[in-house]
Amino acid sequence: MADERGDRPPGEPQEGPPPIPRGWQRHPQERMLITPLMAGLGGLLVFFVVVAVVVWLPIHTFDPPASADWAPLSNQAHSGRDLFASNGCYVCHSGYSRPQDVREALYFLYPKVSQPGDFYGSDQSPNLLGTERTGPDLSQESGWHPDDWQFAHFYDPRYMDPRSLMPDMKALFSDTQVNQLVAFVEQRSGKSGLLRYAGQVYAKHVVLANQGFPEPYTGFQGAHKPIVEPLPDSELNPPKDQLEEAPNLSQIDRSYWLSADPLPVTQENLFRGKEIFLDRCVGCHGLKGNGKGPGARFLSPPPADFTSADDACCGGDTGPGDFYYRILRGWTGTAMENFGDRLSVNDIWRVVLFLKTIPNGTLEANRIPEPKDFIVWQPSAELLAWVKSEQKLTDNVSFDKKQVTDPFMQEAMRVFPGLRPSDHIVLNDKTNTPLSLEAAAAGIKAIYEDMLDRAWSDAKSRGDKLPPAVQKEIPPEVPGE
């Protein structure tokens, strides 16, 4: 007997497709209208259209004129750019400053927002835009650190920043290559960056001449050399009628010269200061605070030695305000960089408190600094007489109502905030080289124009795309300043 639909007898195995109810029609067999080949070709077409619209079309159609801040790269810097790109440095470090970035202004006092015309020409285009932003934005790095800081940093970043995640480059680059890489970092930020770099170079000359140190090692040579030594005191010639520390004080705003530390000398404040010192400063200043950290071999002048009790109590440029200003803003011409955007005001003052205890052994292991270890600084009679008769505290240049518009004078004032236009002092070198804002502005201008001239000449020899007119001057208001 057949089943209810009469398709087959009960118990007989089913063969073929399952039965359907009477009166129904089976759906026709489905077939793929787009074959795998067509799907693949369509996908490739969409991919190349997107690439063309997003990548090729902007590169070949978006051609803004050079910005007022744009400058070409020298041949050495151009080679450094190739190294920067080929080694993937741009993956972590951006070449495009954005105001909405979480790291904006983290390391630099005067950031700027990138403009399309900043990347004019073949030596800066396509721009090396970072994506992940693991490291800081380097689009405005030029001039914030001297070359010797850069050499130590590329050799082992922990020498300059013990907290750095960056891999060391000691086995990756030769001396020639790291010189090229540093040249790119120092010249990539346009005219405003080149102006800062010129100020850095000029300040380096001043500091070395005044303190009697030789030029720093280049490349990675410092890794295999001893820490540089100063000239004997007999080779220096401090003027008898001038405060010996006056040239150093010229790089500190004079309103800080006689400032006291506003925080109380408590064990808590001292211990916090020690914690920050060990976290941030030992790469240069060393675990003993004697200026002999692993990075010191690259640097000239070497990092400050904080172990002298005489300096702690009586130095003409070692007051609490002097230390605070240098930590806050850095010391142009040396490897001391600014921490004003990385440490709070109170933490900087806590570090200053702790520095005054180092001569009493507070960096020893398991040693907690106590108030009895603190050395009180008092201004010397010579310092008080100097600020009363010569560089008076009330004559701070920032109180002048007349605005300075010359960019080279602006840079000189940034590098030497302790000077005003009427101040004329000399360095402690053998020839007593003059130091004034006027001389500094002229020196910075000469260095800037020489670097820019060489960059233009190199760009022309490479056949790079250049603006129709050569514009060496920088705008009245320097971008980023």
N, C-alpha and C positions, 0 to 999 in steps of 0.2 A: 504494500500500500504506500502511495506517495505521501509526503509530508503535507502540511497545511497549504503550501503554495504549489504543490504538485511538482516541485523542482527535482526531487530525488526521493527514493524510498527511505524509510527510517533506518538509521544505522549505517547507511552507505556513505563512504568517505566523500568529502566535497572535493571537487577538482575545479581548477580555474578560479576566476574571481568570485567573490561572494554573491549570492543571489540578491536581487532587488525586488521590491514589492511589484505586484502586477499593475500595469498601467504606467509605471515609471520608466524613464529612459536614462540610460547610463550617460554621465558627463563625458563629453569628448576628451580625448587624451590631450594634456597640456604640453606645450612646447615653449622653450625659452626663446623670446623674441630677440634678445641681445646676447650674442655669443660671447664667450670669455675673451675672444680676440677684440671684439668691438668694445667691451667694457674696459679692457686694458688700454686700448688706444684712446678712449674717451677720458680715462683717468689721467693719462699722460698729457693730453691736451689741456685739461683743466689745470694741472700742475704747472705747465710751462706758461700758461696764460697768467696765472697768479704771480709767478716769478717775474715775468715780463712787466706786469703792472706794478708790483711792489719793489722790485730791485732794478731791473734794466731801465724802465721808463724814467724813474726819478733821476738816476745817475746821468742819463743822456739828455734829459730835458730841463732838469732843475739846475740852473747855472747862475746863482746870485753873484753879484759883484763882491769883490773883496771888502771885508769890513774895515773900519778905521783901525782896528786892533790887529789885523792880520800881518804876519811877517813870514818870509820864507825860511827854510831850514838850511843850515850849512851842510856841506858834504858829509862831515863827520856825524852831524845830527841825523841826516838822512839815512846813513848806514845804521845808526842806532835805532831808527824807526823800523827798519827792516828786521832787526833783531827782536825788537819789542813785539812785532807782529808774528814772526815765525816761531817764537817761543810761547805764544799764547798769553802774553802778559795782559792783553786787553780783556781776557775772559773775566778776570777779577777786578781789574782797574779800568774805570771808564775814562773816555776821552771827551765826555760831554757833560758839562756841569748843569744840573737841573735844580731849581730852587725848591722843588717839592721833594727832593731826595732826602732820605732819612740821614744821610751822611753829609748833607750840604753844610759847609762851614765848620765841619767837625775839627779839621786840622789847621784851617787857615783863617787869618783875621779878616781878609778882604776878598771874599769870593765874588764871582761874577756869573751871570747866566750866559751860556754860549749862544752865539748868533750864527746863522747859516754862513755868512761871509767869513767867519773865523776859519773855515775849512776850505778856503779857496785854493785852487792850484793842485797840481798832481802830487806834491810832496805831503799834503795833508788830506787828500781825498782818494779813496773813501776813508772817512774818519774811523779811527779805531774805537768803536763804541763798545763799552763793556755791557754785560747782561746781568750776571749774577750779583755783582757789586759786593763781593766778599771783602775786597780791599777798598781803600779810600779812592775818591775821584782824583785823578792825576792831571786833569785838563789844565789846572792852574798851579801845578807843582813848581813851575819855574821860579827860581830865586828864593824859595822859602828855606832851603838847606844849602850849605856850601858843598862843593864837589867832594871833599873828603868825607863828609857825612854820607853822601850817596855811595861812595866806594865801600865804606864799612857796612852799610845797609845791604848792598847787593851781595857782599861776601857772606854775611850771616845777619839776617834782619833782627835776630834777638840781641845783637850787640847794641843796636840803637833803640829797640823796643822789645823788652823781654816778653811782652805779651803777644808778639806778632805771630800770625799763622802762616806767613809767607815762607815758602821753601828757600833755602840758601842757594846761591848761584856760584859758589866757589869752584865747583867742578864743571860749570856750564860755559863760562866765558873766559877768554884770555884777557890779559891786561889791555890790549888794543880794543877788544870788543867791549869791555866794560867802560872804557873811556868813551866809545861811541854811544853806548847806551845812556851814559850820564849826560852827554852832550844833547841827546834828544830830549831827555827829561827836563833839562835846563832851558831848552829853546822852543819847546812845543807850545807855549802859552801866548804866543803873539807878542806884540810890542810891549804890552803892560808887563808880561812875564819877563821879557828881555830887559826891561827897565829894572825890575826887582833883582834880576840876576846881576846886572851891572852894579847895583847897590851892594849886593852880596860880595862881589869880587873886590870892589873898592874897600869895603869894610874889612875884608880879609887882609888886604895890604896894610891897612892902618893897624889892625890888631897885631899882626906879626911884627911889624916894625916897632911898635910901641913896647911889646913884651919881649922882643929879642928872640923869636922862634924862627926856624927855617920854614921854607915852603913844605906843605904836606906831601907825603908820598902819593904817587898817582897809581891808578889801576888797583890791583890787589897786592901791590908790593908791601903795603903796611903789615900784611899778615906775617911776613917773614923778617920784619925789621923791629928794632927797639923803639920804645916811645921817644919821641923827639925831646931833646934837651934845649933849654934856653941858652942864650949867649951868657958869658960871665958878666957879672955886674960892671966890670971895668969896661965892657964894650957898650954899655948904655950910658946915657948922659942926661939924667933928669935935671931940668932947669932949677936953679936955686930959688928963683922967685915964683915958682909955680908948684901947686900941689902935685905930688908924684902921681896920685890916682886920678887926676883931672881928665886925661884922655879916656880912661875906662868909664868914668862918671858921665862923659859926654854921650854915652850910649844908654843912659838911664835918665828918664824924665826927672828933672831936679826936684819936683815936688815929692819924690820918694826918698831922697837922700837922707833925710833925718826922720823918716817915719818909724814908729815903733810897732811892734806886733800887737794887734788889738786883742788877741786871744790870751787867756790866762795860762801860765805855765803849770799845767796839771799833768799827772801821769797819763790820763786818758788822751789828752791832746798830743803828748809826746809819743805815746805808743802808736796812735793813728799816723803821725808823721813818719815814724819808722816803717810802718807797714807800707805806706805809699812809696817811700824811698826804695825799699827792697823790691817793690813791684814794678817800679818805673825807671829807676835811676842807676841801678848797679851795672848795667851794660857798659856805661861810660865811666861812672865815678867809682866803680868797684865795690865789692862786698865789704871792704874796710873803709870806704869813703875817701881813699887816698888818690883818686883820679887815675887809677891803674886798672880799670875794667878791661875786658877783652877788646872793646872797640877803640880804646885809647891809642893803640898802635897806629891806627890809620889817621889820627887827627893831629892837626897843628893849628892853633895851640891845643895842647892836651886838655882834658877835662879838669875842672877845679879840684884841688886837694882840700878837704874839709877837716883834716886832722890837726891843723895848727891852732893851738889855743890863743896865740898872739893875734892871728887873723880873726878869730872868732870874737875877740873882745875889742880889738883896737884898729882893725883895718879901715882905711879911709873909704873903701868901696865894698865893705862886707857887712854893712848894716842890715837890719831886718827888711827895710824898704827896698834896698838894693837887690837882695836875694829874691824878694817877692816879685819885683818888676821883671827880673830875668826869667823867672819861672813862668810868669804870666805871659810875657811877650817874646821871650827868647833873647839871644845875644847875636845879632847879625855879625858875620865874619867868623863865628865859632860854631861848633856843633851843637851848642845849646839851643834847643828849639822851644817854641811856645807851647805851654800846656793850658792856656787860658780857656780853650774850648773843650778840654778833657777833664780838668779838675775843677772842683768848686772853689770859690774864693776862700772859704774856711779851710779846706784841705790844703791849699797852697800855703796859707799861713801856718798850718800845723807842720808842714814840711820844713818851713823856715825855723820854727821852734826847735824841731829835732836836729837840724843842722848844727845848731849851737851846742849840742851835747856830744857830738861825735868825738871831739878831742878827749873826752873823758871815757872813751871805750864803749859807748852804748851800742856799737854794731857787733860786739862780740856775741857769740852764740848763746841763746837762752837768756839774754840780758834785756831786762825791761827798763827803759829810760825813766829816770825819776827827776823831780824838780831840782834836787840837789846837784844833778849833772849839768844843769843849764848854765851857760856862760852868758852873762849880760854884756851886750855891746854898748859902748859909749862913744860918741863922736870925739875924735881927737881935737886938740887945740888947733892944729893946722887946718883941719877940715872946717871948723867953725870960723876961723879967720878967713879962709878962702871964700866961703859962701857969704860972708859978711862984706867982703871987699871986692870980690871979682864976680863969680857966677852966683849972684844973689838969688835966693829961692823965689823972691817976689817977681823976678824978671822972666819967669817961665814964658816961653814963646807962645804957648797956647792961650795966653791972655791978650795977645795982640789982635786987635779988631780987624786989621788989614789982612784980607785973604790972599794967600799965595796961590798963583795960578800956574807958574812955571813947573812942569812935571819933574824936572831934574832937581829943582829946589825942594819940591814935595818929597821926593825920594830921599834926599839928603836929610830932611827934617825927620823922616821916619827912621832912618838909620841912626841919626844922632839927635835924639829927642832932648838931650841935655844941653844942647847948644842953641843959642839964638843968633840972629844975623850979626849982632855987634860983638860976639865972642870971638876972640882969636887966641888960641893956645898952640902949643907945640907938642910933638910926640917926644918920648923919652929915648929915641934912637940917637945914634952918634951925631947926626946932622940936625937934630931938632926940627924935623919936618913940620911945617905949619899945618894946623888943623882948624878949619872953620867951615861954616855951612857953605859959604861962597866957594871955597876950595873943593869941598866935597861935591857940590853940584857940578862944578866944572869937570872934576875927575870922573864922576858917574856919566856925564854926557859924553866924554871922550871914549870911555869903554863901551857905552851903548852904541854909539855911532860906528865904532870900529867893528863890533860884532855884527851889526846890521849890514854894513857895507860888504863884509865878507860873505854873509848869507846871500845877499843879492847877487854878488859875483858868482858864487857857486851855483845858485839857481839858474842863472843865465847859461853857465857852462854846461849844465845838465839838459838844457833845452826845456825847462819846466814852463808851464803856463804861468804868465805873470800879468798883473794888472796893466792897463794901458799906460799909466803914468807911474813913475817911481815916486813913492811917498815915504821918505825916511822919518819925517816928523811924526810925533805921537800927538794924539788929540789933546786939547787943553785940559780936559778932565780925563785922566787916565782910567781906562776901563778896569774895574776891579779895585780901584783905590777909593 
